[in-house]
């Protein structure tokens, strides 16, 4: 099922662990050099910045090549024929991604990732153009038949996730699932329930499969998938979040209770208060940082949308009070952990044990610096003469004299 060998991915995981341990001083240089020889893998890798550049350039090259083909080779093709050609390009892109992995041994290199995602995009666009673009199907059945496009996209995304281990392919499958419900029903309540049911079914499957890979390289992938599913379930049942994504405005104090059945509305209100503790308990039980983070995010979102649900008057100091509350909770947790023997309480500690935290902070600082350079860099000051000049010179002359 996997495009990469299990031994190679295990060696890569061990290599990352060795770098962490050596960076924290847990291994001497001699120990690191000796153990590093046992973690050599055949994959070709690159850093995150070059990976992003190669990803974007590959997307541009593929898009330009396909556009050039349509302009030069089939300039007058009808939409149905264009859809068929896009399906062919989907197969070509997927084959190129497989070749890049099997022949060039690329691993998280950007090129094979872009090719795999292009295959999904061409598949959906090709199916739409070939089967639905010219109204081939009867109008009474076309609406449900069109749901085959997001269904195919979801299946292809899950295959890419399972085959290449790309976390964002799993996120794409979740987005396709949301798109799928639009064709099945026009009821907003039913759409929320169906999406939450999809995610819950997938979550049950992940929870059942994950213990088999607890100590393998697949555990991290299942951890990301589980965290995304928990977050997806929460977003699906929090009606205020969906209202914000539709209207993009939280300034109104009027509740959206009129848009949904009253029992359904208040049932989701109860669920958004019950779900964060469940997610946090699951994360603490598994000692999974991603799931714990999702539980914390869900708790913050519940506090932030509580007044919106109830239709209470909101004030400009509400975010400040929320910040004070979160700061107080963080200080209490930190104090409780520091008071435990050796600063460890049931396997949890406030001390940094891995260099991953430092790298994430450095990466976040770099992204923030690129996104908001004017916040970090001081505004340039205009040059001024040494003595600043004056309004008039001696004997009534001007300063320019």
N, C-alpha and C positions, 0 to 999 in steps of 0.2 A: 504493500500500500504506500509506503514512504518512498520518495524519490531518492533519499539519502540512506546510506547504510547505517544501521544501528550502532555499529562499532565506531564509525566516524563521529556521529553525534555525541556518543558517550565520551569519546576522547576530547571533543570540543568542550563539553560541559566540565570535564575534569580540568581542562586547561584554564577555563575561566575561574574555577574554584582555586586553583593554584595561584593565579595572579592575585586574587583577593587575599588569600592567606599570606602570600609574600608581601603584599602591600601593607598589611596590618602588622607585620613583624612576627607572624606566627611561624615562619620558616626562615632558615638561614639561606644565604645566597647559594651555598653548596647544595643544600637540600633541594632548593628550587630548581637548580640546573639539572640535578640528577633525575628528579621526578618529571621535569618538563620533557625529557627525552621519551618518556612513556606515554605522553599525551599528544604526540604529533599526529595530525590528521591530514588527509589529502585534499581538503576543501580549500578553495580560493576565496579569501575574504578581503574586506576593505573596511575602512572606518565609516562612521555614520554620515559624515559630510559628503565624501565622495560617493557613498551609496545613494544619497538623495540626488546628487547631480546626475549620476548614471541613470537613475530611475526616470527623472524628468526628461533627459535627453532621449532615452529610449522611447518614451511616450511620444515625444515630438517627432522622432524619426518614423515611427510606425504610422502615426496620423498623417504625416506628410506623404509617405509612400502610398498609403491607401487613397488619399485625395488625388495624388498625381495619377494613379492608375485609373480612377474614374474619369478624370479630365482628359487623359490622353487616349486610353484604350476604349472606354465605353462612354463617350460624352453624351449620347442620346438614349441611354438605357432607361427603361421604365423602372418604377420603384420596386416592383416585384423582383425583377432581375437583379437590382441592386441589393435587395435583401438576401438573395441566394449567394451573391458574391461575398457579402459580409459574413455569411455562414462559412464560406470557404476560407476567408481570412481568419475567422475564429479558430478553425482547425490548424491553419498554418502557424498562427501565433502560439497556440498551445504546443504544437510540435517543436517550435523553436525554443520554447521554455524548457521542454523536456530535454532537448539536445544540449542546451546551455548547462543543464545540471549533470547529465550523464557524460557528456564529452568534455566540456570545459571545467566541470566540477565547481561551478559557481555556487556560493552559499551566502545568502543575504548580500548579494552583490549589486542589486538594483536592476540589472538587466533582465534576469529571469523573472523577477517580480513584476516588472512592467509588462513583459510579454504575457505572463499568466493573467494579469488583470485585463489586458487588452482582449484576450480571448473571451473573457466573460462579457465585456462591453460589446464586442462584435456579435457574440451569440445572441444577446438580447435585442440589439438593433437589427440583426439579420432576421430573427424570427418575426419581429414586428413588421419589417418591410416585406417579407416574403408571404406571410399568411394574413396579415391584417391591414397592410398599407393601402390596398386597393379595394377593400370592402368585399373580399371573396366570400366571407361567411355571411350568413343571414343576420340581420340586425338584432333579432331576438336572441340569438345564441352567441353573438360575437362578444358580448360583454363578459360572459363567463369564460369563453374560449381565450380571450386576451389574458386571462389570469395565468395562462401557460407560460407567458413571457417571464413574469417575476418568479414563477415556480421553477423554471429552468435556470434562472439566474441564481436562485437560492441553492439549488442542487449543485450547480457548477461551482459556486463559491465554497460550499462545504467540501467539495472534492479538492479544490485548490488548497483549502486549509489543511485537510488531511494529508494531501500529497506533499506539499511543500512546507507546511507548518507556519503559514503566514497568519498572524493574529487578526490583521485587518480584513482578511478574507472571511473570517468568521463573523466579524462585524457587518460586512457587506451582506452576508446571508440573513442576518437579523433585520437589516433594512429592507431586503427583498420580501421578507415575511410581512412587514408592515404594508408594503405596497400591494401584496397579494390580497389582503383583506378588503381593500378598496373595491375590488371587482366582485366580491362575494356578497356584500351587504352595504346598504347606504346608511344604516343605523350607526351612529357614533358609539353608542353603548356596546353594541355587538362587536364592533371593530376592536374596542379596547379589550373586551373579554377574549376574543379570538387570539389577539396578539399575546396577551398574558398567558393564555393556555398553550400557545406554541412554545413560548419561552420556558414555561414551567415543565412541559414535556421534555424539552431539550435539557433542562437543568437536572431533571431526574436521571436522565441517561448519563450525563456527565458525572453526577455524584456516584452512580453505580459503577462506572468504568474507572474512575480516577484512582481508587485504592490499589488497583493492580499495578499502577505505574508511579506509586508514591515515591520511590527511590530511583527513578529513571529520568532521562532527559525529557520525557513527555509530560512530566508533572507540571512544569512551568506553563506549557501550552494549555493544559486542562485548567490550570489556575486562572489564566487570562480568560478562557472561555466561560468558566463559572462566574467570575467577577462581572463579565459583560452581561451574562444572562440575569444575574441578580439585579444589576442596574436597569436592564431592559424591562424586567417585571415591574420594578418600582416606577419607572417612567410611564409605563402603560397604565398603571392604576392611579397615578396622580393626575387627576383631571386638570388641575391648574397648570401643570407643566405642558400638557398637550394644548391647552388653550393659549399659552404663551407662544408655542411654536406655530400655531395657526394665525394668531392675530399680532404677535410681537409686541404686546403692550400689557404691562402689569400696573399701569397707573390707575386704572379704574378700580374702585372699591366695591363695585357691585359683584356679587357672586354669580357664577355661571350655572347655578342650580337649575335655572329654567331650561337649559339645553339638554339635560339628562333627567331620567326618571328619579324621583326623590329617594326611593329606597336604594337605588344604585349609587347615587351621589354620596349619601351618607355612609354606605358600605365601603366605598373607596376611602372616605375620610378615616374610618376606623382602620382600614388596612394600611394606610400610609404611616400610622402610628405603631402598628404591630410589626410591620416588616423590618424596619431598621434593627430592633433588638434581635430578631431572628438571624439576620445577616451577620451582625456582630458576634452573636453566639457561635454561629457556624465558623466564622473566621478565627475566633479565639480557640475553638476546639481543634481546628486543623492547623493553627499557627500559620495562617495564610495572610500575608500582608495585603495582598490585593483585595481579597474579600473583606478584610477589616476596613480597608480604605473605602470600599463601596458602602459598607454599613455606616461609616461615619458621614460620607457624602449624603446618603439617604436621610440620616438623622438631621443634618443641617437643612436639607431641602424641605423636610417636614416642618421644621420650625419656621422656615422662611415663607412657606405657603399656608401656614395655619390661619392667619388672618384673612387671606384670600378666600379660603374655604368658608370661613364663618361670616365673611362680609364685614369685618370690623374695620374701623377707621385706622389707617396706617399713618405713621409719623416718620419724619426724617431721621429721628434718632433710633429707629428700630434696628438698623444694621449695627449701630454702635453697641446697643444692648446685647445683640447676638454675639458680637465680637468679644465683649466682656465675659459673657457666659462661656464661650468656647475657650477663652484664655484661662478662666478659672478651672474648667474641667481639665485642661492640659496640665496646669500646675498641680492639681490634686493627684492626677495619675502619676506625674513625675515624682511627687513627694512620696506617694505610696510605694513606688518601685524602688526609690532610693533608700527607703526605710527597711526594705527586705534584706536578709543576709546576702552579702556580696552584691547587692543591687539587683538580685534576680528573684522574681516572684512567679512560680509555676511556669518557668521556662521563658518569661518575658523580662526584658531589661530595657532601660532607657539609654544604655551605652551603645555607641555605634560599634558594631562587630564586623562590618563589611565595608569594603571600599566602594561598593555600588552606590551607597548613599552619597559619598563625596562626588562620584562621577555624575550622578543625577543632578546634584546641586550645581555642579560646574556647567553641565549642559543647559540647565534652566537659566543660569546666569547669562550664558552666551546667547540663548534665544531672546531673553529679555533685552540684552544689550543691542541685538540686531533689530528687534521690533520697536524699541523706544530709545534710540540713541540720544534724542534731545533731552531725555530725563536724566541720563547719566553724565553726558558731556556738558560742561559749563558753557553758557552763551558767550561767544567771542566779544570782547570789549573793544571799542574803537580806539585806535592809536591816538595819543595826545602828545603835544610837545612837552618837553621836560618841565617848563615853568607854566604851561597852560596858556600863555599869552594874556592879553588884556584888551579892553575896549578902546583904549587910546594910547598913543605913544607919547614920548616927551615932546614938549613944545607944541601940543595940540595935534601931533601926527597920529594917524590911525595905527592899529596893531599890525597892518600889512606893510607899513612904511619901511 
